[in-house]
Amino acid sequence: MKIDDVRGMTPDQLAEQLVSLKKEQFNLRFQAATGQIEKTHRVGEVRKDIARIQTVLRTKQAQA
């Protein structure tokens, strides 16, 4: 997910995407703990996407 894509979303879309990514992060952590994870690089990608969304949400809330 690119930062330009994130900035183009509405706050509602960002919140929805954030919930989805947090669920995915939980599932990936669970898979890693049980040794069933296939795409280990996805853990880092999800963490960075969550950080991007939270940053953009904070800036949009500060501007409002």
N, C-alpha and C positions, 0 to 999 in steps of 0.2 A: 504494500500500500504506500503510495507516494503522498508527500505532505500536501501537494496541490489538490489531490483528490479529497483529502481530509478537510482542507480549508473550504472546499466548495460545498460541503454538507451542511445541513441545518443542525441546530443543537439537538433536535429530536432524533435525527438520523444518527448523529454521533453517539448519543446515549444508547440507542439500540445496537449499534455496532460494538460499543464498549461491552455491553452485556454478552453479546455473542462471542467476542474475543476472550472474555474472562471464563466463559464456559469451556471454550476450546483449550485455554491454558490449563484449566483444572483437569480436563481429560488427558492432555499431554503429560502433565505431572503424574497422573495416575498410571498411565501407560509406562512411563519411565521407571516408576517405582516397582512395577510388576515385570519389567523386562520385555514388554511387548511393543515398545516404540520403534517405528520404522524410520520416520523422518526426524532425526534428532535436531537438525538445523531449524526446524519449524518452531521449537521452543523459543529460541532467540528472536525470531521474526515476530512472533506473537507478542512478546514482551515489548519490543520496540514499537509495534503498532499501537499497543495499549498506551504507551507513554506519549506517542504522537497525538492520539485522540484526546487524552487528558490535558495535554498542553494547549491544544486548540480550543477545547471546551473552556478552560480557565481564561484564555485571552478573550473569547467571545463573551463570557460572563462579565469580565472586567470592563469591556466596552459598552455593555448594555446599561 
